[in-house]
Amino acid sequence: MATAEISRSAVEKLVRESVYRQLGVPATGASGAPNPLVVNVSARHCHLTEEAVEVLFGEGHQLTPMKWLYQEGQYAAKETVTLVGPRSRVISNLRILGPCRTLNQVELAFTDAVALGFRVPVRLSGKIAGTPGCMLMGPAGFFSMEEGVIRAAPHVHMHPEDADYYGVENGDYMRMWVGGELGVSFERMLVRVDPSFKLEVHIDTDEGNACALGPDSPVELMKIS
C-alpha cells in the first residue's frame, strides 16, 4: 500500500507539538496564539550573489545545503569564506546562507565588528547603502564588497495570521521580554510580514548571550502601545 509523503512543514509541526507537550505548554502557546514563538540566535554569516559565489569558488559553482533553517527554503551552506577587514584582520570560516540573493551582505555581531576594526551600523537586511565594505576570500579567488557589512536589527518574521493576532503590520516595532537570571527586554524588535514566513525572532550572538537565551527561557512578544 502506498504511503503518502509527509511535507517538511508537517513534520516540523508534529515535532513542535511533541516538544511543547513535554514542556507542559500548549502547542499554540500559553496565550492561544496561532503559532508558537520561536527565538533563534543568528551567528555571523553572509549572503552572496551568484556572481560572488563564482568568483570565490569557481565558475558555475552552486552552493551546497548543509543544514536547513527554520524559514522555508533557507539553509546554511557547506561553503565558508574568510572575511578580511581593516588592517588585514580576518574572520575565517564565515558561513554562507543560501540560496543566493541579489546583493552581497555580511551580518556581524558588535563584538565581531570590534575584533575586525569595523564601525558597523544596525540595519534592516538589504538596507546597505552607506555601510562599510570588506574583502572576502575563497578557494578560487577574492571578492571585494564596496558596502554591505551590517549588524542586523533584531527582528521577527511573521505570517500575516501572526501579524493579525499581535495587531501589528510590516515595519512596526514590538517589545520582546526574555526572562531568567539575566532577564532582558528588547524594545525595538522590527516586524517583517510575508506569507512565506513562519513566526520566528532573530537576534545575534551578543544579544543572545546578554540575556542567556536557552531552550527553557520564558519569552513574550508584545505590541508597543
Buried (B, 14 or more C-beta within 10 A) or exposed (E): EEEEEEEEEEEBBEEBBEEBEEEEEBBBBEEEBEBBBBBBBBBBBBBBBBEBBBBBBEEEBBBEBBEEBBBEEBBBBEBBBBBBBEEEEBBEEBBBBBBBBEBBBBBBBBEBBEBBEBEBBEBEBEEBEEBBBBBBBBEBEEBEBEBBBBBBBBBBBBBEEBBEBBEBEEEBBBBBBBBBEEEBEBEEBBBBBEEEBBBBBBBBBBBBBBBEBEEEBEBBBEEEE
